[in-house]
Structures are given as structure tokens and as C-alpha cells.
């Protein structure tokens, strides 16, 4: 197995880690990303396993104490979505954070529908990475907690005007502003104005955060 920076390659055995250890799995075909991510996570106290592809991940029997899987969406062989579908068919309970490039919102939305806990757009800050992993590892399966998150998201989306919700739906479909503008018979500048307004009303600064709220609110199904 071609793992370029994991515990096995470094002479350590991840099977020694006690149940409850927050083991993080990094799956990315970019060697520099795997290396830098593994170094960062180990510096924060996380044991790490890395894989160069989704196929390598699927071929490995992982320990039960995996806290989170960081899964790149665009890889040779089985891409991120195909890897997630395979995990789902196995009824895997792994918590996954997907890694996407700029403009890959549509992929991120599809991954969230498949059960991803979160997504990060590259390049992401170390602080945002740690936040996503912390939230992923603490992900609750409580129906009450999920209902609370959905209720809060719906309350936020209810603050948006009809036009702002329409723009957000376009973003959820991965459409560029000029395409959204054409569909809504608006100018691209007006769409960008609506985008800025909806971010402000939702209380977020990044489009990715608005997408998370919209998905929790079920906006993609409305």
C-alpha cells in the first residue's frame, strides 16, 4: 500500500492507540497536501493515517476509533463522491469532511446529501481545518440535536427575501453568478449584491457557510 506519510511508514503501529483516540484519516492524491495536513494534525495531538486515493482507503480495514476522514473530491480512480457512495453501501459510520476546490460547491452539496459532516474549500486555514475536525469528531446522532440545527437554519433562511433565496438556490446548484443572473433575468452585479445581502442576513462571511445553512434548512428540496 502506498501511504506516503502515515504511522506505519514512520515505524509506528496505529493499532496501539486506545479506543477513543481521535484518529484522523487524510485521503488526498496531492502529496504535499497529505504531508502538510498530517504534520499540522499531529502537532495538535491527533494520530494520523494518510492515503493517496479513495481506492486505498476502501481497501483498508480501519480501526473503530477513527474520529474523522478528510476526503478530497477530485482524485484519480474512485473520486470523493464514488468513495462516499461505496462507504455508504457498506453502511459505514465514518464521519467525513470533504475537501473541494474553488467552484466545486455542487460537489460539496452532493457530498453533504450523501452524509458528509462538513466540507472545506481549498485553500483553507489551519484554524478552519481544526474547527471542521472538532465538529466532525463530536458529530451527534441525536435526532433532537439535528432537529435543533435544522430549526435554527430555517429561521435564518426565513429572513431572506424571495430573490435572495433564489440566488442561494442557484449557488446550491453550483451555478456561477452570470448563469444565476440569466435565469433570474437580473444583472450579474445585482446577483452579487443579493449574494452579499444573504450572507449578511445569515450571519456568515463565506459562501460555503451559507451553503451549510441552506442544506440544513432543506432549501435544496423546496
Buried (B, 14 or more C-beta within 10 A) or exposed (E): EEBEBBBEEEEEEBEEBEEEBBBBBBBBBBEEBBBBBBEBBBEEEBBBBBBBBBBBBBEEEBBEBBBBBBBBBBBEEBBBBBBBBBBEEEEBEBBBBBBBEEEBBBBBBBBBEBBBBBBBBBEBEEEBBBBBBBBBBEBEEEEEEEEEBBEEBBEBBEEBEEBBBBBBBBBBEBBEBEBBBBBBEBEBEBBBBBBEBBBEBBEBEEBBEBBBBBBBBEBBEE
